[in-house]
Amino acid sequence: MAQHPKESNTKKLWVLSVLGIAYSSFLYFEPGLTGSGKAEGMIGVLFGLYICSHPASHMVEMLFFRRTARPPFPSARSTLFWVAINIIVLFVGWTVLFVGTTRLIGRGD
């Protein structure tokens, strides 16, 4: 059952990137969300991994599983747009993961 990337997937990626940026900027400007550096770090690491999992699964599917099927994109421009969105969301996920890791390791509660 091959599905094409839908508009909802693009919206989901944009929502994840906005939430990731909001979480990272909030932790950057506020001293603490929960009062515990370890809890904030664990939340950040898990959230960053969740954000990164979506573009990673899209890339694996696009590179390996759609070679034999019909092309999922109508043009090269839409393919580039899809890859660019995935790279942006992956970068946001890495940023959230980095912020969470520094909160987890950096503070000694």
C-alpha positions in Angstrom: 0.0 0.0 0.0 2.0 2.9 -1.3 0.9 6.3 -0.2 2.0 9.6 -1.6 3.2 12.4 0.7 0.0 14.3 1.4 -0.7 17.9 2.4 -1.3 16.6 6.0 2.3 15.3 6.2 3.6 18.7 5.2 1.4 20.4 7.7 2.5 17.9 10.4 6.2 18.6 9.6 5.6 22.4 9.8 3.8 22.0 13.1 6.6 19.9 14.5 9.2 22.4 13.5 7.2 25.3 15.0 6.7 23.4 18.3 10.4 22.5 18.3 11.5 26.1 17.8 9.1 27.3 20.4 10.3 24.7 23.0 14.0 25.5 22.3 13.5 29.2 22.4 11.4 29.0 25.6 14.2 26.9 27.3 16.8 29.3 26.0 15.1 32.4 27.4 13.5 31.0 30.6 15.6 29.5 33.4 13.4 26.5 33.8 10.2 24.9 32.8 9.8 22.2 35.5 12.5 23.3 37.9 14.5 20.2 37.3 17.3 20.3 34.7 17.2 16.5 34.3 13.4 16.4 33.7 13.7 19.3 31.2 16.6 17.5 29.5 14.8 14.2 29.2 11.7 16.0 27.8 14.0 17.8 25.3 15.8 14.7 24.2 12.6 12.7 23.8 10.9 15.5 21.9 14.0 16.0 19.7 14.1 12.3 18.8 10.4 12.4 18.0 10.8 15.4 15.8 13.8 13.8 14.0 12.0 10.5 13.5 9.5 11.9 11.0 11.9 13.3 8.4 14.2 10.3 8.9 11.4 7.9 8.1 10.3 10.0 5.1 13.9 10.0 3.7 14.3 6.2 4.2 11.0 5.6 2.5 11.8 7.9 -0.4 15.3 6.5 -0.9 14.8 2.8 -0.5 11.1 1.8 -0.8 9.9 4.0 -3.7 12.5 3.0 -6.3 10.4 0.3 -7.9 7.0 2.0 -7.4 5.7 4.8 -9.6 7.2 8.2 -8.8 5.6 9.8 -5.7 6.1 13.4 -6.9 4.7 15.0 -10.0 7.8 17.1 -10.7 11.4 17.7 -9.6 10.4 21.0 -7.9 8.0 19.2 -5.6 10.7 16.6 -4.8 13.1 19.4 -3.8 10.4 21.1 -1.8 9.7 17.9 0.1 13.4 17.2 0.8 13.9 20.8 1.9 11.1 20.6 4.4 12.4 17.3 5.8 15.9 18.8 6.2 14.6 21.9 8.0 12.5 19.7 10.4 15.5 17.4 10.9 17.7 20.5 11.8 15.0 21.7 14.2 14.9 18.3 15.8 18.7 18.2 16.2 18.5 21.7 17.9 15.8 20.5 20.3 17.9 17.4 21.0 21.0 19.5 21.6 19.2 21.9 24.0 17.7 18.9 25.8 21.1 17.2 26.1 22.8 20.3 27.4 20.0 20.7 30.0 20.4 17.1 31.0 24.2 17.2 31.3 24.8 20.8 32.1 23.0 21.2 35.4 23.7 19.4 38.5 20.3 19.1 40.4 
